[in-house]
Amino acid sequence: MDREQSKTIQWFPGHMARTRRKIKEVLPQIDVVAELLDARAPLSSRNPEMDALTAGKPRVLVLTKSDMADEAATRRWVAAFQKQGTPALAVDCKTGRGVNGFVPMLREVMADKLAMWEQKGMGGRPIRALVAGIPNVGKSSFINRMTKGGKAKVEDRPGVTRQNQWFVIGGGVHLLDTPGVLWPKFEDQTAAMYLAFTGAIKDQVLDGEELACALLTVLERDYKDRLIERYKLDDSAFCGDSWELLQTIGRKRGMLVSGGEVNTERAASTVLDEYRGGKLGRISLEQP
């Protein structure tokens, strides 16, 4: 059976204009922007509209889900962003690893303004930080970890946060959560594909089998050993045809329908779920 993978991922985000408007409305109250990126794909998860949206406010980058990304790659990403002059920090919101560095990073970025506030007798004024990022990047999990109160709604699907919400954390910092923002058109289809792999784009608007085939192509190129280990494959399974590879994985897992054909829809769902669940190990889709 031949299958032609589509070359274009179509995405039509619903609340884009409203979210943009909300961010612009609160900007006068904001001192600094904390942009959250997915550590597995830091470039693809950077919203190209964020510079215009945040009107030149100071910026820090927080690489979330670092527990699911290649640790060495994440270290290189943090160093690369800092070399470009943007403070960056990798965090794991499940364990809290790295989050203690967030407030000191904000205070360092805000050092001049904090000194000015002190001179004007405003030393107790809190730093107001906007937490921004694409859907499903982990904003709510990050805020819950920072507040230690678990008050932001967390679900493993994009589009959960609907309204702007303020949260008070330690160190004289207030955080403003915002709904995730995707841009209206993807110029870079590779970026769109990576975001679809991670779940930033809702699965309902995509073809799961095509997406799984595209993911298998990337994994065969960069993490072939993980596929071999997870799905008990040998080298004969890799012939450069991701559709055949998907069927092999389905057969290995006993995902057959009448007539002995592979249930490729189920196999695709399994590959995507196991990648997103970290069962294939720590994988980075992009290298600095």
BAFI-3210 file (N, C-alpha, C; in Angstrom, 3 decimals, decimal comma, padded with zeros to 6 digits):
// residues 288
n [1|2|3|4|5|6|7|8|9|10|11|12|13|14|15|16|17|18|19|20|21|22|23|24|25|26|27|28|29|30|31|32|33|34|35|36|37|38|39|40|41|42|43|44|45|46|47|48|49|50|51|52|53|54|55|56|57|58|59|60|61|62|63|64|65|66|67|68|69|70|71|72|73|74|75|76|77|78|79|80|81|82|83|84|85|86|87|88|89|90|91|92|93|94|95|96|97|98|99|100|101|102|103|104|105|106|107|108|109|110|111|112|113|114|115|116|117|118|119|120|121|122|123|124|125|126|127|128|129|130|131|132|133|134|135|136|137|138|139|140|141|142|143|144|145|146|147|148|149|150|151|152|153|154|155|156|157|158|159|160|161|162|163|164|165|166|167|168|169|170|171|172|173|174|175|176|177|178|179|180|181|182|183|184|185|186|187|188|189|190|191|192|193|194|195|196|197|198|199|200|201|202|203|204|205|206|207|208|209|210|211|212|213|214|215|216|217|218|219|220|221|222|223|224|225|226|227|228|229|230|231|232|233|234|235|236|237|238|239|240|241|242|243|244|245|246|247|248|249|250|251|252|253|254|255|256|257|258|259|260|261|262|263|264|265|266|267|268|269|270|271|272|273|274|275|276|277|278|279|280|281|282|283|284|285|286|287|288]
n.u [000,850|000,641|001,390|000,962|002,537|001,189|002,313|001,852|000,943|-002,037|-003,351|-005,660|-005,942|-008,191|-008,721|-007,015|-006,925|-008,319|-006,713|-004,350|-005,288|-005,877|-003,309|-002,135|-003,719|-002,958|-000,295|000,696|000,804|002,846|006,183|008,200|008,710|008,155|008,887|007,767|009,229|009,187|011,396|012,103|011,820|012,910|013,200|011,078|008,940|008,937|007,113|006,852|005,572|005,837|007,696|006,632|004,173|004,810|006,001|008,729|009,393|011,506|012,923|012,826|013,710|012,158|012,767|010,680|009,555|011,953|012,689|011,919|013,444|016,563|019,253|021,845|021,504|019,675|021,220|022,983|021,217|020,355|022,784|023,239|021,092|021,667|024,100|023,262|022,248|019,876|018,521|018,209|016,618|016,394|013,766|012,105|008,979|007,685|009,314|010,363|012,893|015,277|013,502|013,944|015,744|014,392|013,186|015,557|016,713|014,844|015,090|017,678|017,549|015,891|017,409|018,380|015,968|014,856|016,665|016,157|013,485|013,912|015,329|013,336|011,724|010,080|010,614|009,289|007,701|006,170|007,621|006,150|005,365|004,739|003,575|004,058|003,382|003,178|000,243|-000,111|002,503|003,179|002,556|000,681|001,478|004,023|003,428|001,925|003,922|005,604|003,956|003,449|001,004|-000,748|-002,826|-003,401|-005,092|-004,483|-004,028|-003,288|-003,485|-003,852|-004,945|-006,251|-006,113|-008,089|-008,556|-006,912|-004,878|-003,797|-001,032|000,557|003,881|006,831|009,570|008,854|007,413|004,895|002,925|001,452|-000,760|-001,529|-003,729|-002,583|-000,749|-000,902|000,411|-001,178|-000,458|001,697|004,831|007,018|007,009|008,266|008,558|005,839|005,252|006,874|005,682|003,222|003,962|004,584|002,152|001,179|-000,449|-003,794|-004,840|-007,128|-007,269|-005,531|-004,041|-003,562|-002,064|-000,376|001,048|002,326|003,960|005,656|006,909|008,228|010,083|011,798|012,697|013,921|016,085|017,507|017,279|017,422|018,139|016,448|013,952|014,443|014,879|012,465|010,409|011,256|012,728|014,649|017,462|016,402|013,925|014,155|013,883|013,779|011,186|008,643|005,986|005,911|007,458|005,780|003,749|005,178|005,721|003,112|002,465|004,301|003,252|000,921|-001,320|-003,666|-006,198|-009,150|-008,273|-005,624|-004,479|-002,740|-003,772|-003,363|-004,108|-004,401|-001,794|-000,412|-001,467|-000,425|002,386|002,607|001,507|003,297|005,687|005,042|004,541|007,004|008,019|009,762|012,109|014,432|014,145|015,229|013,982|015,142|018,373|020,780]
n.v [-001,208|002,107|005,345|008,747|011,343|014,358|017,638|019,937|021,325|022,343|024,934|026,549|028,740|029,459|031,548|033,617|036,446|037,605|036,908|038,258|040,862|040,939|040,707|043,073|044,908|044,583|045,236|047,845|047,464|045,728|044,701|042,980|040,287|036,870|034,450|031,322|028,409|025,313|022,905|020,824|021,748|024,525|026,696|026,409|026,699|029,336|032,222|034,102|036,527|037,597|039,601|041,943|041,947|042,351|044,777|045,633|045,120|044,078|040,780|037,353|033,918|030,811|027,487|024,971|021,637|020,297|017,887|016,085|016,522|016,205|016,328|017,406|018,848|020,768|022,229|023,409|025,001|026,864|028,161|029,228|031,059|032,839|033,795|035,313|037,379|037,148|036,293|032,958|029,939|026,578|024,449|021,964|021,275|019,247|018,127|020,393|021,173|023,607|025,774|027,484|029,323|031,223|033,656|035,065|035,449|037,148|039,382|040,123|040,908|043,063|044,817|047,535|048,970|048,269|049,484|052,149|052,361|052,048|054,378|056,210|055,745|053,549|050,982|048,667|047,862|045,387|043,172|042,900|040,317|039,075|035,985|034,172|032,217|029,461|027,345|024,599|024,575|024,523|026,546|026,794|024,696|025,593|027,988|026,953|025,535|027,636|029,152|027,349|026,528|025,344|026,502|027,230|026,091|022,888|020,897|018,272|019,275|021,553|024,997|025,376|027,463|030,286|032,914|035,995|035,777|036,726|035,914|035,632|035,241|034,186|036,420|038,975|039,099|039,243|037,223|037,140|035,160|034,066|033,153|030,610|031,488|031,010|031,609|033,076|031,950|029,492|029,971|028,372|025,118|022,983|023,810|023,908|021,212|020,127|021,313|020,112|017,483|017,710|018,295|020,863|021,812|021,156|017,789|017,157|018,596|017,454|014,810|011,852|009,561|010,479|012,358|010,751|009,248|011,259|011,953|009,533|009,546|011,629|010,585|008,210|009,267|010,705|009,423|006,612|004,362|004,477|003,835|001,210|-000,020|000,483|-000,606|-003,109|-003,610|-004,466|-003,819|-004,285|-003,186|-000,604|001,136|003,520|004,233|005,581|004,927|002,164|001,522|002,334|000,445|-001,866|-001,448|-001,516|-004,201|-005,487|-004,827|-006,190|-005,050|-005,705|-006,045|-007,558|-009,927|-009,629|-007,161|-004,165|-002,098|000,926|003,411|003,086|002,309|004,633|006,433|005,292|005,610|008,437|009,053|007,722|008,999|011,640|011,091|010,579|008,022|007,147|008,089|010,808|013,303|015,627|017,736|019,766|021,191|023,476]
n.w [000,000|-000,949|000,254|000,158|001,728|003,001|002,152|003,467|006,511|007,722|009,703|011,680|013,943|016,638|018,667|018,181|017,431|019,558|021,740|021,112|021,365|024,109|025,215|024,308|025,660|028,340|028,390|029,247|031,992|032,378|033,182|032,300|029,996|030,099|028,032|027,213|025,975|024,184|025,159|023,501|020,952|020,538|018,692|016,843|018,551|019,237|019,019|016,152|016,137|018,605|019,284|018,127|019,424|022,125|022,286|022,613|025,303|028,076|027,837|028,835|028,434|028,941|028,973|028,780|029,752|029,815|030,806|028,920|026,757|024,957|027,055|026,682|024,320|025,195|027,027|025,239|023,792|025,742|026,239|023,688|023,338|025,428|024,581|022,475|023,837|025,238|028,259|029,448|030,602|031,594|032,566|034,578|035,125|036,413|038,396|039,477|038,934|038,198|038,407|040,520|039,646|038,263|039,366|040,305|037,747|036,534|038,230|037,695|035,015|035,369|036,864|036,578|036,469|038,915|040,643|040,014|040,857|043,570|044,185|043,823|045,918|045,621|046,337|047,185|045,122|043,110|040,622|037,553|035,524|032,307|031,306|028,534|025,577|023,227|022,656|024,938|025,859|028,448|030,283|032,417|034,101|034,769|036,143|038,257|039,587|040,316|042,006|043,939|044,638|042,942|041,332|038,727|035,835|034,569|031,767|029,467|026,784|024,048|024,429|026,902|028,858|029,086|029,882|030,929|033,812|037,051|039,186|042,322|043,216|045,050|046,044|045,307|042,870|040,419|038,353|035,152|033,547|030,249|027,501|025,206|022,264|018,888|015,626|012,684|010,224|009,008|007,867|007,799|007,226|008,451|011,085|011,771|011,605|013,654|015,883|015,744|016,291|019,030|020,139|020,225|018,277|017,662|017,494|016,118|013,743|012,046|010,045|011,511|010,772|008,724|010,200|012,121|010,431|009,483|011,875|012,433|010,360|011,155|013,604|012,790|011,459|013,480|015,966|015,801|017,283|019,471|018,411|017,603|020,064|021,503|019,905|019,279|016,883|013,908|011,713|009,207|009,169|008,459|005,698|004,539|004,047|005,604|005,898|005,530|007,740|009,814|009,497|010,078|012,794|013,756|013,192|014,861|017,323|017,259|016,076|014,294|011,774|010,328|007,853|008,136|007,787|008,789|011,453|010,864|011,779|014,522|015,128|014,454|016,324|018,621|018,281|018,268|020,810|022,500|021,948|022,812|025,452|026,468|026,329|024,444|025,225|025,963|023,736|021,359|018,905|017,509|016,989|018,309]
ca.u [000,000|001,411|000,735|001,677|002,403|000,902|003,468|001,481|000,082|-002,927|-003,755|-006,453|-006,193|-009,472|-008,833|-005,770|-007,103|-008,734|-005,545|-003,483|-005,886|-005,712|-001,910|-001,903|-004,432|-002,274|001,125|001,110|001,009|003,883|007,572|009,083|007,992|008,761|008,367|008,017|009,504|009,288|012,817|012,310|011,841|012,896|012,994|009,728|007,936|009,001|006,130|007,511|004,836|005,966|008,417|005,679|003,108|005,249|006,420|010,083|009,596|012,596|012,492|013,590|013,206|012,085|012,630|009,903|009,571|013,350|012,816|011,595|014,383|017,956|019,840|022,995|020,965|019,063|022,312|023,497|020,207|020,423|024,020|023,086|020,216|022,370|025,132|022,557|021,852|018,579|018,636|017,416|016,634|015,684|013,045|011,277|007,901|007,232|010,163|010,770|014,292|015,559|012,566|014,469|016,547|013,543|013,084|016,845|016,908|014,009|015,646|018,890|017,105|015,222|018,289|018,406|014,661|014,690|017,467|015,435|012,333|014,436|015,663|012,086|010,926|009,122|011,357|008,425|006,849|006,456|007,903|004,990|005,873|003,774|003,972|003,494|003,890|002,216|-000,586|000,446|003,945|003,370|002,453|-000,035|002,331|005,098|002,873|001,592|005,167|006,117|003,090|003,382|-000,382|-001,526|-004,082|-003,664|-005,669|-003,496|-004,456|-002,326|-004,046|-003,745|-006,126|-006,972|-006,219|-008,968|-008,571|-005,720|-004,960|-002,636|-000,589|001,630|004,883|007,820|010,595|008,308|007,061|003,535|002,892|000,187|-000,916|-002,353|-003,973|-001,519|-000,901|-000,301|000,317|-002,226|000,022|003,039|005,701|007,955|006,233|008,979|008,155|004,465|005,307|007,419|004,662|002,195|004,508|004,560|000,781|000,806|-001,550|-004,808|-004,812|-008,355|-007,151|-004,434|-004,130|-002,681|-001,133|000,644|001,876|003,177|004,975|006,633|007,682|009,118|011,183|012,733|013,287|014,845|017,288|018,267|017,186|017,072|018,318|015,272|012,906|014,830|014,685|011,071|009,501|011,913|012,966|016,024|017,813|015,592|012,699|014,440|014,135|013,548|009,762|008,053|004,700|006,247|007,934|004,591|003,074|006,003|005,480|001,766|002,521|005,045|002,363|-000,285|-002,448|-004,154|-007,639|-009,499|-007,477|-004,208|-003,971|-002,370|-004,592|-002,355|-004,595|-004,050|-000,331|-000,007|-001,822|000,523|003,690|002,504|001,290|004,502|006,658|004,614|004,597|008,389|008,374|010,864|013,310|014,573|014,378|015,150|013,704|015,992|019,674|021,205]
ca.v [000,000|003,354|006,480|009,994|012,264|015,739|018,510|021,153|021,220|023,490|025,234|027,763|028,972|030,101|032,743|034,356|037,900|037,979|036,787|039,387|042,066|040,865|040,998|044,508|045,651|044,527|045,608|048,983|047,013|044,692|045,138|042,047|039,166|035,538|033,648|029,906|027,631|023,868|022,565|019,867|022,489|025,922|027,647|026,274|027,124|030,787|032,900|035,205|037,771|038,022|040,876|043,022|041,911|042,792|046,184|045,911|044,889|043,132|039,399|036,181|032,690|029,653|026,265|024,015|020,225|019,904|016,476|015,277|016,896|015,770|017,240|018,106|019,820|021,864|023,071|024,199|026,016|027,919|028,918|029,966|032,213|033,792|034,413|036,316|038,477|036,912|035,342|031,748|029,004|025,325|024,011|020,760|021,651|018,076|017,964|021,701|021,430|024,827|026,882|028,436|030,329|032,132|034,983|035,763|035,852|038,339|040,517|040,554|041,640|044,286|045,458|048,995|049,517|048,088|050,538|053,403|052,344|052,239|055,795|056,979|055,330|052,526|049,723|047,512|047,600|044,056|043,011|042,285|039,565|038,404|034,630|033,981|031,058|028,778|026,392|023,326|024,667|024,275|027,771|026,547|023,858|026,455|028,899|026,147|025,238|028,876|029,603|026,256|026,401|024,558|027,198|027,379|024,868|022,139|019,729|017,971|019,588|022,992|025,845|025,268|028,786|031,130|034,297|036,473|035,552|037,151|035,031|036,188|034,255|034,752|037,284|040,236|038,966|038,868|036,636|037,206|034,067|034,415|032,014|030,349|032,196|030,515|032,630|032,695|031,226|028,950|030,088|027,264|023,904|022,124|024,277|023,458|019,767|019,871|021,693|019,067|016,332|017,930|018,479|022,284|021,950|020,158|016,616|017,050|019,257|016,811|013,395|011,195|008,635|011,297|012,974|009,703|008,925|012,349|011,804|008,378|009,963|012,398|009,695|007,292|010,036|011,203|008,577|005,280|003,378|004,512|003,073|-000,202|-000,499|000,566|-001,429|-004,411|-003,650|-004,682|-002,909|-004,536|-002,381|000,762|001,132|004,869|004,417|005,691|004,227|000,760|001,434|002,405|-000,847|-002,835|-001,216|-002,022|-005,669|-005,866|-004,627|-006,990|-004,176|-006,221|-006,125|-008,735|-010,062|-009,496|-005,802|-003,418|-000,939|001,991|004,530|002,757|002,340|006,045|007,007|004,748|006,260|009,822|009,078|007,279|010,093|012,742|010,642|010,380|006,604|006,919|008,703|012,275|013,564|017,017|017,796|020,809|021,410|024,878]
ca.w [000,000|-001,018|000,901|-000,099|002,851|002,593|002,347|004,181|007,687|007,794|011,084|011,736|015,367|016,847|019,499|017,946|017,474|020,905|022,619|020,766|021,941|025,564|025,534|024,090|026,701|029,641|028,263|030,088|033,370|032,360|033,237|031,621|029,374|030,185|026,922|027,425|024,772|024,376|025,061|022,417|019,678|020,979|017,604|016,291|019,527|019,426|018,186|015,447|016,363|019,997|019,354|017,851|020,427|023,450|022,164|023,089|026,738|028,352|027,594|029,267|027,829|029,835|028,183|029,560|029,348|029,600|031,168|027,744|025,694|025,073|028,041|026,099|023,359|025,950|027,533|024,106|023,473|026,757|025,979|022,429|023,582|026,279|023,746|021,667|024,716|025,876|029,360|029,225|031,719|031,339|033,764|034,569|036,041|037,169|039,587|039,973|038,596|037,441|038,597|041,510|038,964|037,484|039,983|040,171|036,353|036,328|038,980|036,996|033,824|035,822|037,860|036,430|036,824|040,356|041,289|039,803|041,751|044,925|044,316|043,847|047,068|045,198|046,475|047,413|043,950|042,544|039,190|036,883|034,368|031,441|030,903|027,197|024,856|022,372|023,392|025,413|026,137|029,869|031,078|033,670|034,948|035,260|037,140|039,433|040,284|040,894|043,092|044,923|045,085|041,998|041,070|037,296|035,283|033,784|031,016|028,418|025,475|023,833|024,501|028,166|029,475|028,264|030,338|031,610|035,247|037,818|040,267|043,141|043,598|045,956|045,472|044,821|041,452|040,041|037,017|034,422|032,579|029,081|026,623|024,234|020,997|017,645|014,584|011,745|009,050|009,149|006,700|007,886|007,449|009,393|012,410|011,987|011,822|014,989|016,863|015,698|017,024|020,476|020,588|020,292|017,322|017,997|016,620|015,318|012,440|011,335|009,723|012,468|010,115|008,057|011,226|012,689|009,418|009,487|013,111|012,270|009,483|011,983|014,608|012,108|011,128|014,625|017,168|015,299|018,350|020,351|017,727|017,659|021,437|021,938|019,103|019,017|015,446|013,453|010,618|008,008|009,246|008,008|004,257|004,038|003,795|006,933|005,908|005,775|009,117|010,657|009,416|010,811|014,226|014,022|013,220|016,070|018,468|017,073|015,738|013,018|011,552|009,530|006,637|008,472|007,529|009,982|011,822|010,869|012,590|015,910|015,226|014,430|017,618|019,599|018,083|018,722|022,258|023,203|021,839|023,674|026,829|026,865|026,366|023,504|025,793|025,870|022,307|020,876|017,466|016,926|017,601|018,076]
c.u [000,877|000,625|001,575|001,447|002,116|002,080|003,136|000,576|-000,748|-003,352|-004,479|-006,824|-007,424|-009,434|-007,644|-005,959|-007,463|-007,544|-004,572|-003,987|-005,698|-004,286|-001,640|-002,560|-003,644|-000,823|001,533|001,382|002,229|005,280|008,493|008,249|008,803|008,128|008,760|008,176|009,523|010,745|013,101|012,422|011,814|012,662|011,570|008,667|008,057|008,020|006,795|006,808|005,085|006,697|007,463|004,614|003,534|005,964|007,759|010,297|010,799|012,079|013,416|012,933|013,249|011,825|011,956|010,076|010,993|013,587|012,547|012,561|015,772|018,706|020,996|022,529|020,368|020,127|022,860|022,513|020,267|021,642|023,885|022,208|020,936|023,473|024,530|022,049|020,492|018,749|017,708|017,639|015,855|015,026|012,320|010,179|007,377|008,012|010,535|012,210|014,415|014,675|013,077|015,329|015,723|013,500|014,422|017,123|016,091|014,627|016,932|018,536|016,540|016,110|018,257|017,084|014,407|015,451|016,762|014,222|012,773|014,718|014,410|011,189|009,873|009,738|010,503|007,562|007,177|006,833|006,701|005,469|004,730|004,334|003,275|004,100|002,794|001,348|000,203|001,943|004,227|003,284|001,796|000,795|003,460|004,582|002,500|002,837|005,703|005,272|003,023|001,956|-001,252|-002,838|-004,392|-004,154|-004,659|-004,180|-003,471|-002,970|-003,977|-005,062|-006,898|-007,167|-007,011|-008,880|-007,207|-005,910|-003,670|-002,336|000,572|002,585|005,896|008,783|010,080|007,962|005,594|003,580|001,499|000,168|-001,814|-002,637|-002,825|-001,796|-000,164|-000,506|-000,608|-001,747|001,446|003,811|006,635|007,182|006,937|008,618|006,743|004,434|005,821|006,400|003,525|002,675|004,305|003,150|000,353|-000,336|-002,530|-004,813|-006,019|-008,216|-006,081|-004,765|-003,096|-001,657|-000,016|001,602|002,832|004,282|006,067|007,519|008,670|010,302|012,247|013,449|014,251|016,163|018,161|018,296|016,768|017,145|017,112|014,113|013,186|014,520|013,212|010,178|010,110|012,141|014,391|016,254|016,962|014,309|012,897|014,846|013,904|012,098|009,047|006,693|004,904|006,696|006,759|003,852|003,859|005,778|004,101|001,742|003,215|004,158|001,046|-001,518|-003,000|-005,672|-007,900|-008,718|-005,994|-003,622|-003,685|-003,351|-003,635|-002,805|-004,221|-002,532|000,181|-000,277|-000,844|001,873|003,658|002,363|002,561|005,629|006,307|004,683|006,004|008,837|009,463|012,163|013,323|015,030|014,229|014,969|014,611|017,294|020,102|022,311]
c.v [001,246|004,457|007,712|010,942|013,673|016,624|019,728|020,829|022,493|023,692|026,557|028,044|029,822|031,441|033,682|035,872|038,367|037,936|037,926|040,664|042,098|041,218|042,489|045,346|045,686|045,012|046,804|048,579|046,089|045,301|044,271|040,893|037,886|034,681|032,192|029,204|026,155|023,464|021,576|020,555|023,984|026,934|027,603|026,767|028,598|031,454|034,093|036,546|038,343|039,355|042,053|043,104|042,550|044,137|046,496|045,779|043,962|041,691|038,395|034,963|031,568|028,422|025,206|022,599|019,735|018,460|015,560|015,532|016,335|016,787|018,051|019,176|021,022|022,793|023,962|025,299|027,179|028,797|029,770|031,203|033,269|034,514|035,499|037,481|038,325|035,900|034,150|030,770|027,761|024,862|022,692|021,004|020,467|017,949|019,301|022,052|022,699|026,010|027,914|029,525|031,393|033,543|035,721|036,234|037,110|039,562|041,031|041,378|043,006|045,134|046,984|049,616|049,373|049,169|051,890|053,492|052,629|053,718|056,657|056,589|054,300|051,130|048,490|047,138|046,228|044,136|042,307|041,644|038,909|037,040|034,327|032,754|030,411|027,835|025,134|023,374|024,484|025,513|027,517|025,696|024,686|027,373|028,142|025,842|026,488|029,347|028,597|026,023|025,600|025,191|027,375|026,044|024,189|020,974|019,533|018,113|021,094|023,710|025,793|026,627|029,731|032,613|034,675|036,299|036,014|036,150|035,706|035,067|034,937|035,687|038,580|040,218|038,570|038,351|036,781|036,099|034,542|033,162|031,842|031,000|031,456|031,571|032,143|031,887|030,748|029,114|028,884|025,995|022,920|022,508|023,809|021,973|019,438|020,213|020,680|017,817|016,496|018,127|019,927|022,597|020,818|019,018|016,550|017,663|018,587|015,369|012,662|010,279|009,396|011,897|011,953|009,310|009,993|012,269|010,644|008,710|010,713|011,480|008,696|007,989|010,311|010,278|007,157|004,231|003,333|003,711|001,580|-000,780|-000,564|-000,437|-002,756|-004,624|-004,103|-003,809|-003,108|-003,715|-000,993|000,752|002,515|005,167|004,414|005,004|002,738|000,560|001,477|001,069|-001,931|-002,704|-001,752|-003,539|-006,157|-005,781|-005,402|-006,196|-004,544|-006,203|-007,327|-008,752|-009,877|-008,134|-005,085|-002,266|000,243|003,205|004,312|002,809|003,773|006,705|006,551|005,443|007,691|009,903|008,703|008,296|011,200|012,363|010,355|008,928|006,231|007,534|010,203|012,637|015,051|017,000|018,788|020,906|022,846|024,952]
c.w [000,000|-000,326|000,661|001,068|002,332|002,959|003,205|005,357|007,766|009,242|011,102|013,194|015,600|017,542|019,334|018,139|018,874|021,872|022,370|021,448|023,465|025,968|025,389|025,186|028,013|029,576|029,113|031,537|033,506|032,375|032,389|031,086|029,551|029,092|027,136|026,086|025,132|024,146|023,939|021,064|019,984|019,866|017,081|017,251|019,899|018,475|017,494|015,630|017,755|020,126|019,157|018,939|021,748|023,419|022,832|024,583|026,939|028,285|028,267|028,625|028,854|028,983|029,046|029,006|029,078|029,988|029,991|026,596|025,993|025,943|027,460|025,113|024,092|026,523|026,431|023,719|024,449|026,513|024,723|022,615|024,416|025,502|022,861|022,519|025,369|026,996|029,153|030,372|031,319|032,634|033,500|035,596|036,844|038,474|040,223|039,646|037,753|037,783|039,607|040,876|038,273|038,076|039,945|038,748|036,047|037,001|038,321|035,763|034,210|036,735|037,774|036,872|038,324|041,125|041,174|040,730|043,188|045,183|044,441|045,016|046,737|045,330|046,673|046,232|043,358|041,064|038,576|035,577|033,617|031,056|029,584|026,540|024,037|023,204|023,782|025,692|027,631|030,743|032,430|034,625|035,556|036,368|038,414|040,253|040,975|042,081|044,229|045,409|044,145|041,607|039,588|036,742|034,364|033,084|029,873|027,045|025,298|024,081|025,801|028,826|028,571|028,634|030,916|033,119|035,908|038,932|040,995|043,517|044,520|045,234|044,914|043,349|041,315|038,601|036,417|033,381|031,448|028,279|025,623|022,899|019,880|016,572|013,472|010,550|009,291|007,846|006,628|008,216|008,383|010,818|012,735|012,315|013,224|016,070|016,893|016,437|018,522|021,021|020,711|019,331|017,584|016,978|015,696|013,929|011,570|010,990|010,574|011,824|009,396|009,073|011,838|011,713|009,389|010,732|012,993|011,368|010,277|012,974|013,980|011,801|012,358|015,840|016,795|016,405|019,281|019,737|017,811|019,041|021,817|021,222|018,672|017,516|015,154|012,231|009,374|008,001|008,651|006,541|003,664|003,727|005,143|007,030|006,159|007,220|010,089|010,658|010,158|012,308|014,614|014,101|014,486|017,310|018,331|016,731|014,360|012,976|010,664|008,223|006,884|008,184|008,844|010,211|011,981|011,672|014,057|016,115|015,279|015,768|018,696|019,499|018,614|020,241|023,015|023,072|022,822|025,154|027,327|026,872|025,367|024,013|025,580|024,463|022,010|019,367|016,760|017,714|017,337|017,035]
res [m|d|r|e|q|s|k|t|i|q|w|f|p|g|h|m|a|r|t|r|r|k|i|k|e|v|l|p|q|i|d|v|v|a|e|l|l|d|a|r|a|p|l|s|s|r|n|p|e|m|d|a|l|t|a|g|k|p|r|v|l|v|l|t|k|s|d|m|a|d|e|a|a|t|r|r|w|v|a|a|f|q|k|q|g|t|p|a|l|a|v|d|c|k|t|g|r|g|v|n|g|f|v|p|m|l|r|e|v|m|a|d|k|l|a|m|w|e|q|k|g|m|g|g|r|p|i|r|a|l|v|a|g|i|p|n|v|g|k|s|s|f|i|n|r|m|t|k|g|g|k|a|k|v|e|d|r|p|g|v|t|r|q|n|q|w|f|v|i|g|g|g|v|h|l|l|d|t|p|g|v|l|w|p|k|f|e|d|q|t|a|a|m|y|l|a|f|t|g|a|i|k|d|q|v|l|d|g|e|e|l|a|c|a|l|l|t|v|l|e|r|d|y|k|d|r|l|i|e|r|y|k|l|d|d|s|a|f|c|g|d|s|w|e|l|l|q|t|i|g|r|k|r|g|m|l|v|s|g|g|e|v|n|t|e|r|a|a|s|t|v|l|d|e|y|r|g|g|k|l|g|r|i|s|l|e|q|p]
***
